Amino acid sequence: MTRNTVFTQYDLEKETPDEIQFDIMEMPDFFHNNGDAPQKAHIHTFYQIIWFQQGTGVHYVDFKEYPITDNTLFFISPGQIHYFDDNHCSKGIIIHFNESFLSDEGSSENVFLKYNVFNAFDAVPYYKIMPKDTRRLEYIAEEMKVETENIKAFAHKDYLKYLVKMFLIYVQRTGERGTGIPLCINNSSNRTFVRFRQILEHHYRQMHTVKEYASRLNVSTKSLTNYVYESSHSTPLKIINERIILEAKRQLLHSDLKIKEIAFYLGFEDPSYFVKFFKRQTGYLPAEFRE
């Protein structure tokens, strides 16, 4: 299915799935060099870390607004719609990297970093870092800047990946999410919940029931419900529905697909059922939301 993008979509230069793509920039230079582009709603095909070391203003992410304060780190995943207000005096760091830096495979730690720090649409998209914990993050960021110049050095790509992973691990260890329950990799319920997030992110278009996700996780629907409630004080069905609605909103606003095409894209065989589902979840008809 061909999708015509209405919002601006940014890609990293020469991006290919197997090659690492990385960039690190400083604020306020980033804002000054990009004119009013950051103030317009846009999406990326890459991951973005936005560390406001000193800042004020508002950051809009997926139809919600979040205040910018000192030592706030935002984690933006591919496909998220976001933009900033016109306050461009913030100081900080912006890091871009592609999918090859974050793996779905291997250790539970990798999955935790990808689906708890990033790709956690059911939580706020930022962490707060205490001033006493910023020094190590600053050191890692400086190492990233140095390494971007060492393109021909031994294991350059691996070293950049390790630096990004170290950065994310330290945020996971020391950062505090604005809202929600802190998750711990040593808690079996939390691990299952993050795996649920992982499977949901890959299959929300095809799988709409709790039973399907429980089956993929090899647990009963009751167990999955308990794990999700312990980890988020929500229910699996509510989170599934929220993910579908989030993507429906994105498609309604940043594509020119017809409503029935969006319904089929999201796995609804009957477009009229999608319209009723969207109305029940949001209070708006899809056409009303688009307008």
N, C-alpha and C positions, 0 to 999 in steps of 0.2 A: 504494500500500500504506500503510495507516494503522499508525503505530508508536506504541505507548503507552510513554512514558518512565518508567522506574523511578527512575533518578537524577534529581536536580533539574537542570533546564536553565535557564540564564540568558540573557536577551535584553537588548539595549540598548533603551531606551524609544523607541517609535514608529519602530522600525527598518524601513526600506524599502531595496531594493537600490540605488536611485539617489541617495539622500540620505546625506551623511556623518553618522556618529554617532561622537562622541568624548567621552572623559572621562579626567581625570587626577586621581589621588588620592594621598595620602601615607600611608605606614605610620609608626607603628602605628595611626593613626586608622581606616584601612580595616578592620583586624581588630576594633577595639573597636566600631565602628559596625555590624558584621555578625554579632556574636555568635558562635555556634558553626558558622554556615553554611560558612565556609571550611574547616572540619575535616571536612566531609562530602563524599564523592565527588560531583562534579558536572561538567557540561559547559557550554560556551558556544556561542552561534551567532556569536560575534565573536572578533577577535584580542585577545590580551592580552600586554603586556610587564610583567614583574615584576622590578624592579631592587632587589635587596637591597644597599643601600649598606653597612649594618652588620647582621649577622644570624647566627643559629645555628638549628639545628633540621633538619627534614627536609621536603622537598617531594616528593609522590608524583605521578608523571605516567605515565599509560598502563601501570600494573602494575609500575612500577619506582620505587625511592626514590633521591633525590638529596640530598646534604648541602647545606645553605644556609651559605654563607660570604660574607665581605665582598666587595662588588663582583662579585656573580654576577647575571647577567641571564637570566631564563627567558623563552622565547618560546612561548606557547601558542596553538595554532591551533584553529579551530572543530572541535568534535567530540572533542577530546582530553579524556579523563577525568583530573581532577587534584584534589588536596586537600592540606592542610597539617597538620602536627602541631599541638599546642596551645601552641607557643612563639610568643607574639604580641608580643614586645618588639622585633622587628626594625625598623630604620629604612630607609626607601627610598621608592620611587615605583611606582605601578601605573597603567598606561595601557591604556585600552580603545578600540578603534576597529573599524569594520565593514569589510566586503569592499571597499567603494568606494575605500579607501586603497591597496590593493594590486592592481596590474593584471597580468593574464596576457599582455597585448598590449604591443606597442611594443618597447622596447629589451631587449637581453640583460640589462642591469643590473636592469630591473624583474623579469624572470623569476628572476634570481639572488637578489634580495632575498626574493622570495616563496617560493622553493623551496630556499633554502639556509639563510637565517636562520629562516624559518618553514617549515612543511610538509616537514620533513626527518626523518621518523619513524625513518629508519635511523641517525641520529646522536643524540647526547644533546641535550636541548632547552635547553641553556644555553651561555652564553659567559662567560668571565672577562675582566674589564677591569683593566688595571694602574692603580694609584693616579694615576700621571702623566697618564693619559688620561681621567680622570673629569671634569675641569673643563669641557671642551667639551660633554660630554653633559649636565652639570648646567645649562649655559647654555641648551641647546636645550630642556630640560625646563621651565626657567623661562619661556622664550618661549611654550611651549605653554600654560602656566597663564595668562599674560597674554592670549593670543589667544582663549582660551575665553570671555573677557568681551567680546570685540570682535565680537559676532555681526553687527552692522550695518555693520561696517567694509568697505571695498572689498576684494574678493577674499578674504574671510574663509575660505571653504572651501578655496580653492587654497593659501592660506598655511599652514593646518593640515596639508594633505597634504604640502607641501614640508618642513615641520618634521619630520613623521614619517619622511619619506624620508631627510632629513639624518641623523636619529637612527640609522636602520637602516644607512645607508651607513657611518657612523662606527664602528658596532659591527662591520660586515663588514671594515672596514679594520684595526681595532686589536684586536678581541676575539680570544680564543683559546678554541676549543671544548675541552670537557673531554677528549674522546677523538676519535679519527678523524684523517683526513688533511686539512690545511687546503686549501680549494679556491680557485682563482684564476680570475677571469673571462677572463684572457688565455691560459689553457691550453685548447686546443680539446677535449681529453678531458674536462676538468672541465665545460666548457660543455655538451657532449653529455650528460654524466651528469646535470646539473641539469635539462636538457630531458627526460631519461628520467624523473626524479622528477616533473616537471610532468605528463607524459602519464600516468604511473602513477596519480597522484592523481586524475585525471579518469576513468580507464578501468579501474581494477583490478577492478571488478565485471564487466566485459564481456570483458576481455582477460587471459588467463592464461598466454600463451606468450611466450618471448623473440622468436620470429619476428615476432609481431604488433607488438611495440614497435620492433623493428629496422626493420620496414617503415614505420611512422609516422615514424621518424627518418631514413629514406632511407639507411640504412647496412646492412651485412651483419650477420648474427648474430655472426660472429667479431669484427668491429670493435666492436660494442656490448659484447661480453664483455670485450674488451681495455680499452675506455674505462672501463667500470664497475670493473674490477679495479684499473686505475691510480688511480682516484679514491676507491675505498673498500675495496680488498682483499677485495671480495666478488664475487658473480656476479649477473647480472641475474635469473636464476631464483630465487635465494635471496631477493633483495630483493622480487620480485613475491610470492613465497609469504609472506614476513614481513608485507607490507602486507595481504594477504588475511586472514591469521591475526589481525593486530591488529584489523581491523574485525570479524571474527567474535567475538573476545573482547569488544569493546565492545558488540556487539549482544546477546551472551549475558548480559552483566551489566547493561546499562542499557535493555534493552527486554524485553517479555514475548512477543516473537515465538516461535512454535514453532521447533524446530530445523530442520524441513524448510522453513519459511518463510525462515529465515536462509540456508539453502542456496540457495534460489531467488534471494533478494536478492543473494547474492554470485556469481551466475552459474553455479551448479552445477545441471545438469538432473536429476541423480540424487542425491537426498539421502544415499543410502548412501555414495556416493563422497565427499561432503563430510565425512561422519563419519569415514571412513578417512583422508582427507587431514588433518583436524584432529588425529586420534590420532597420525598419523605425524609431524606437525610439533611437537606439544606434549607427547605422552605421555599425554594425557587424552582421553577421550571428551567431546564437547560437553556432554552432560548432567552429567558429573562436574565439569567446569570450572564450569558454572553453579552447582552446589551448593557 
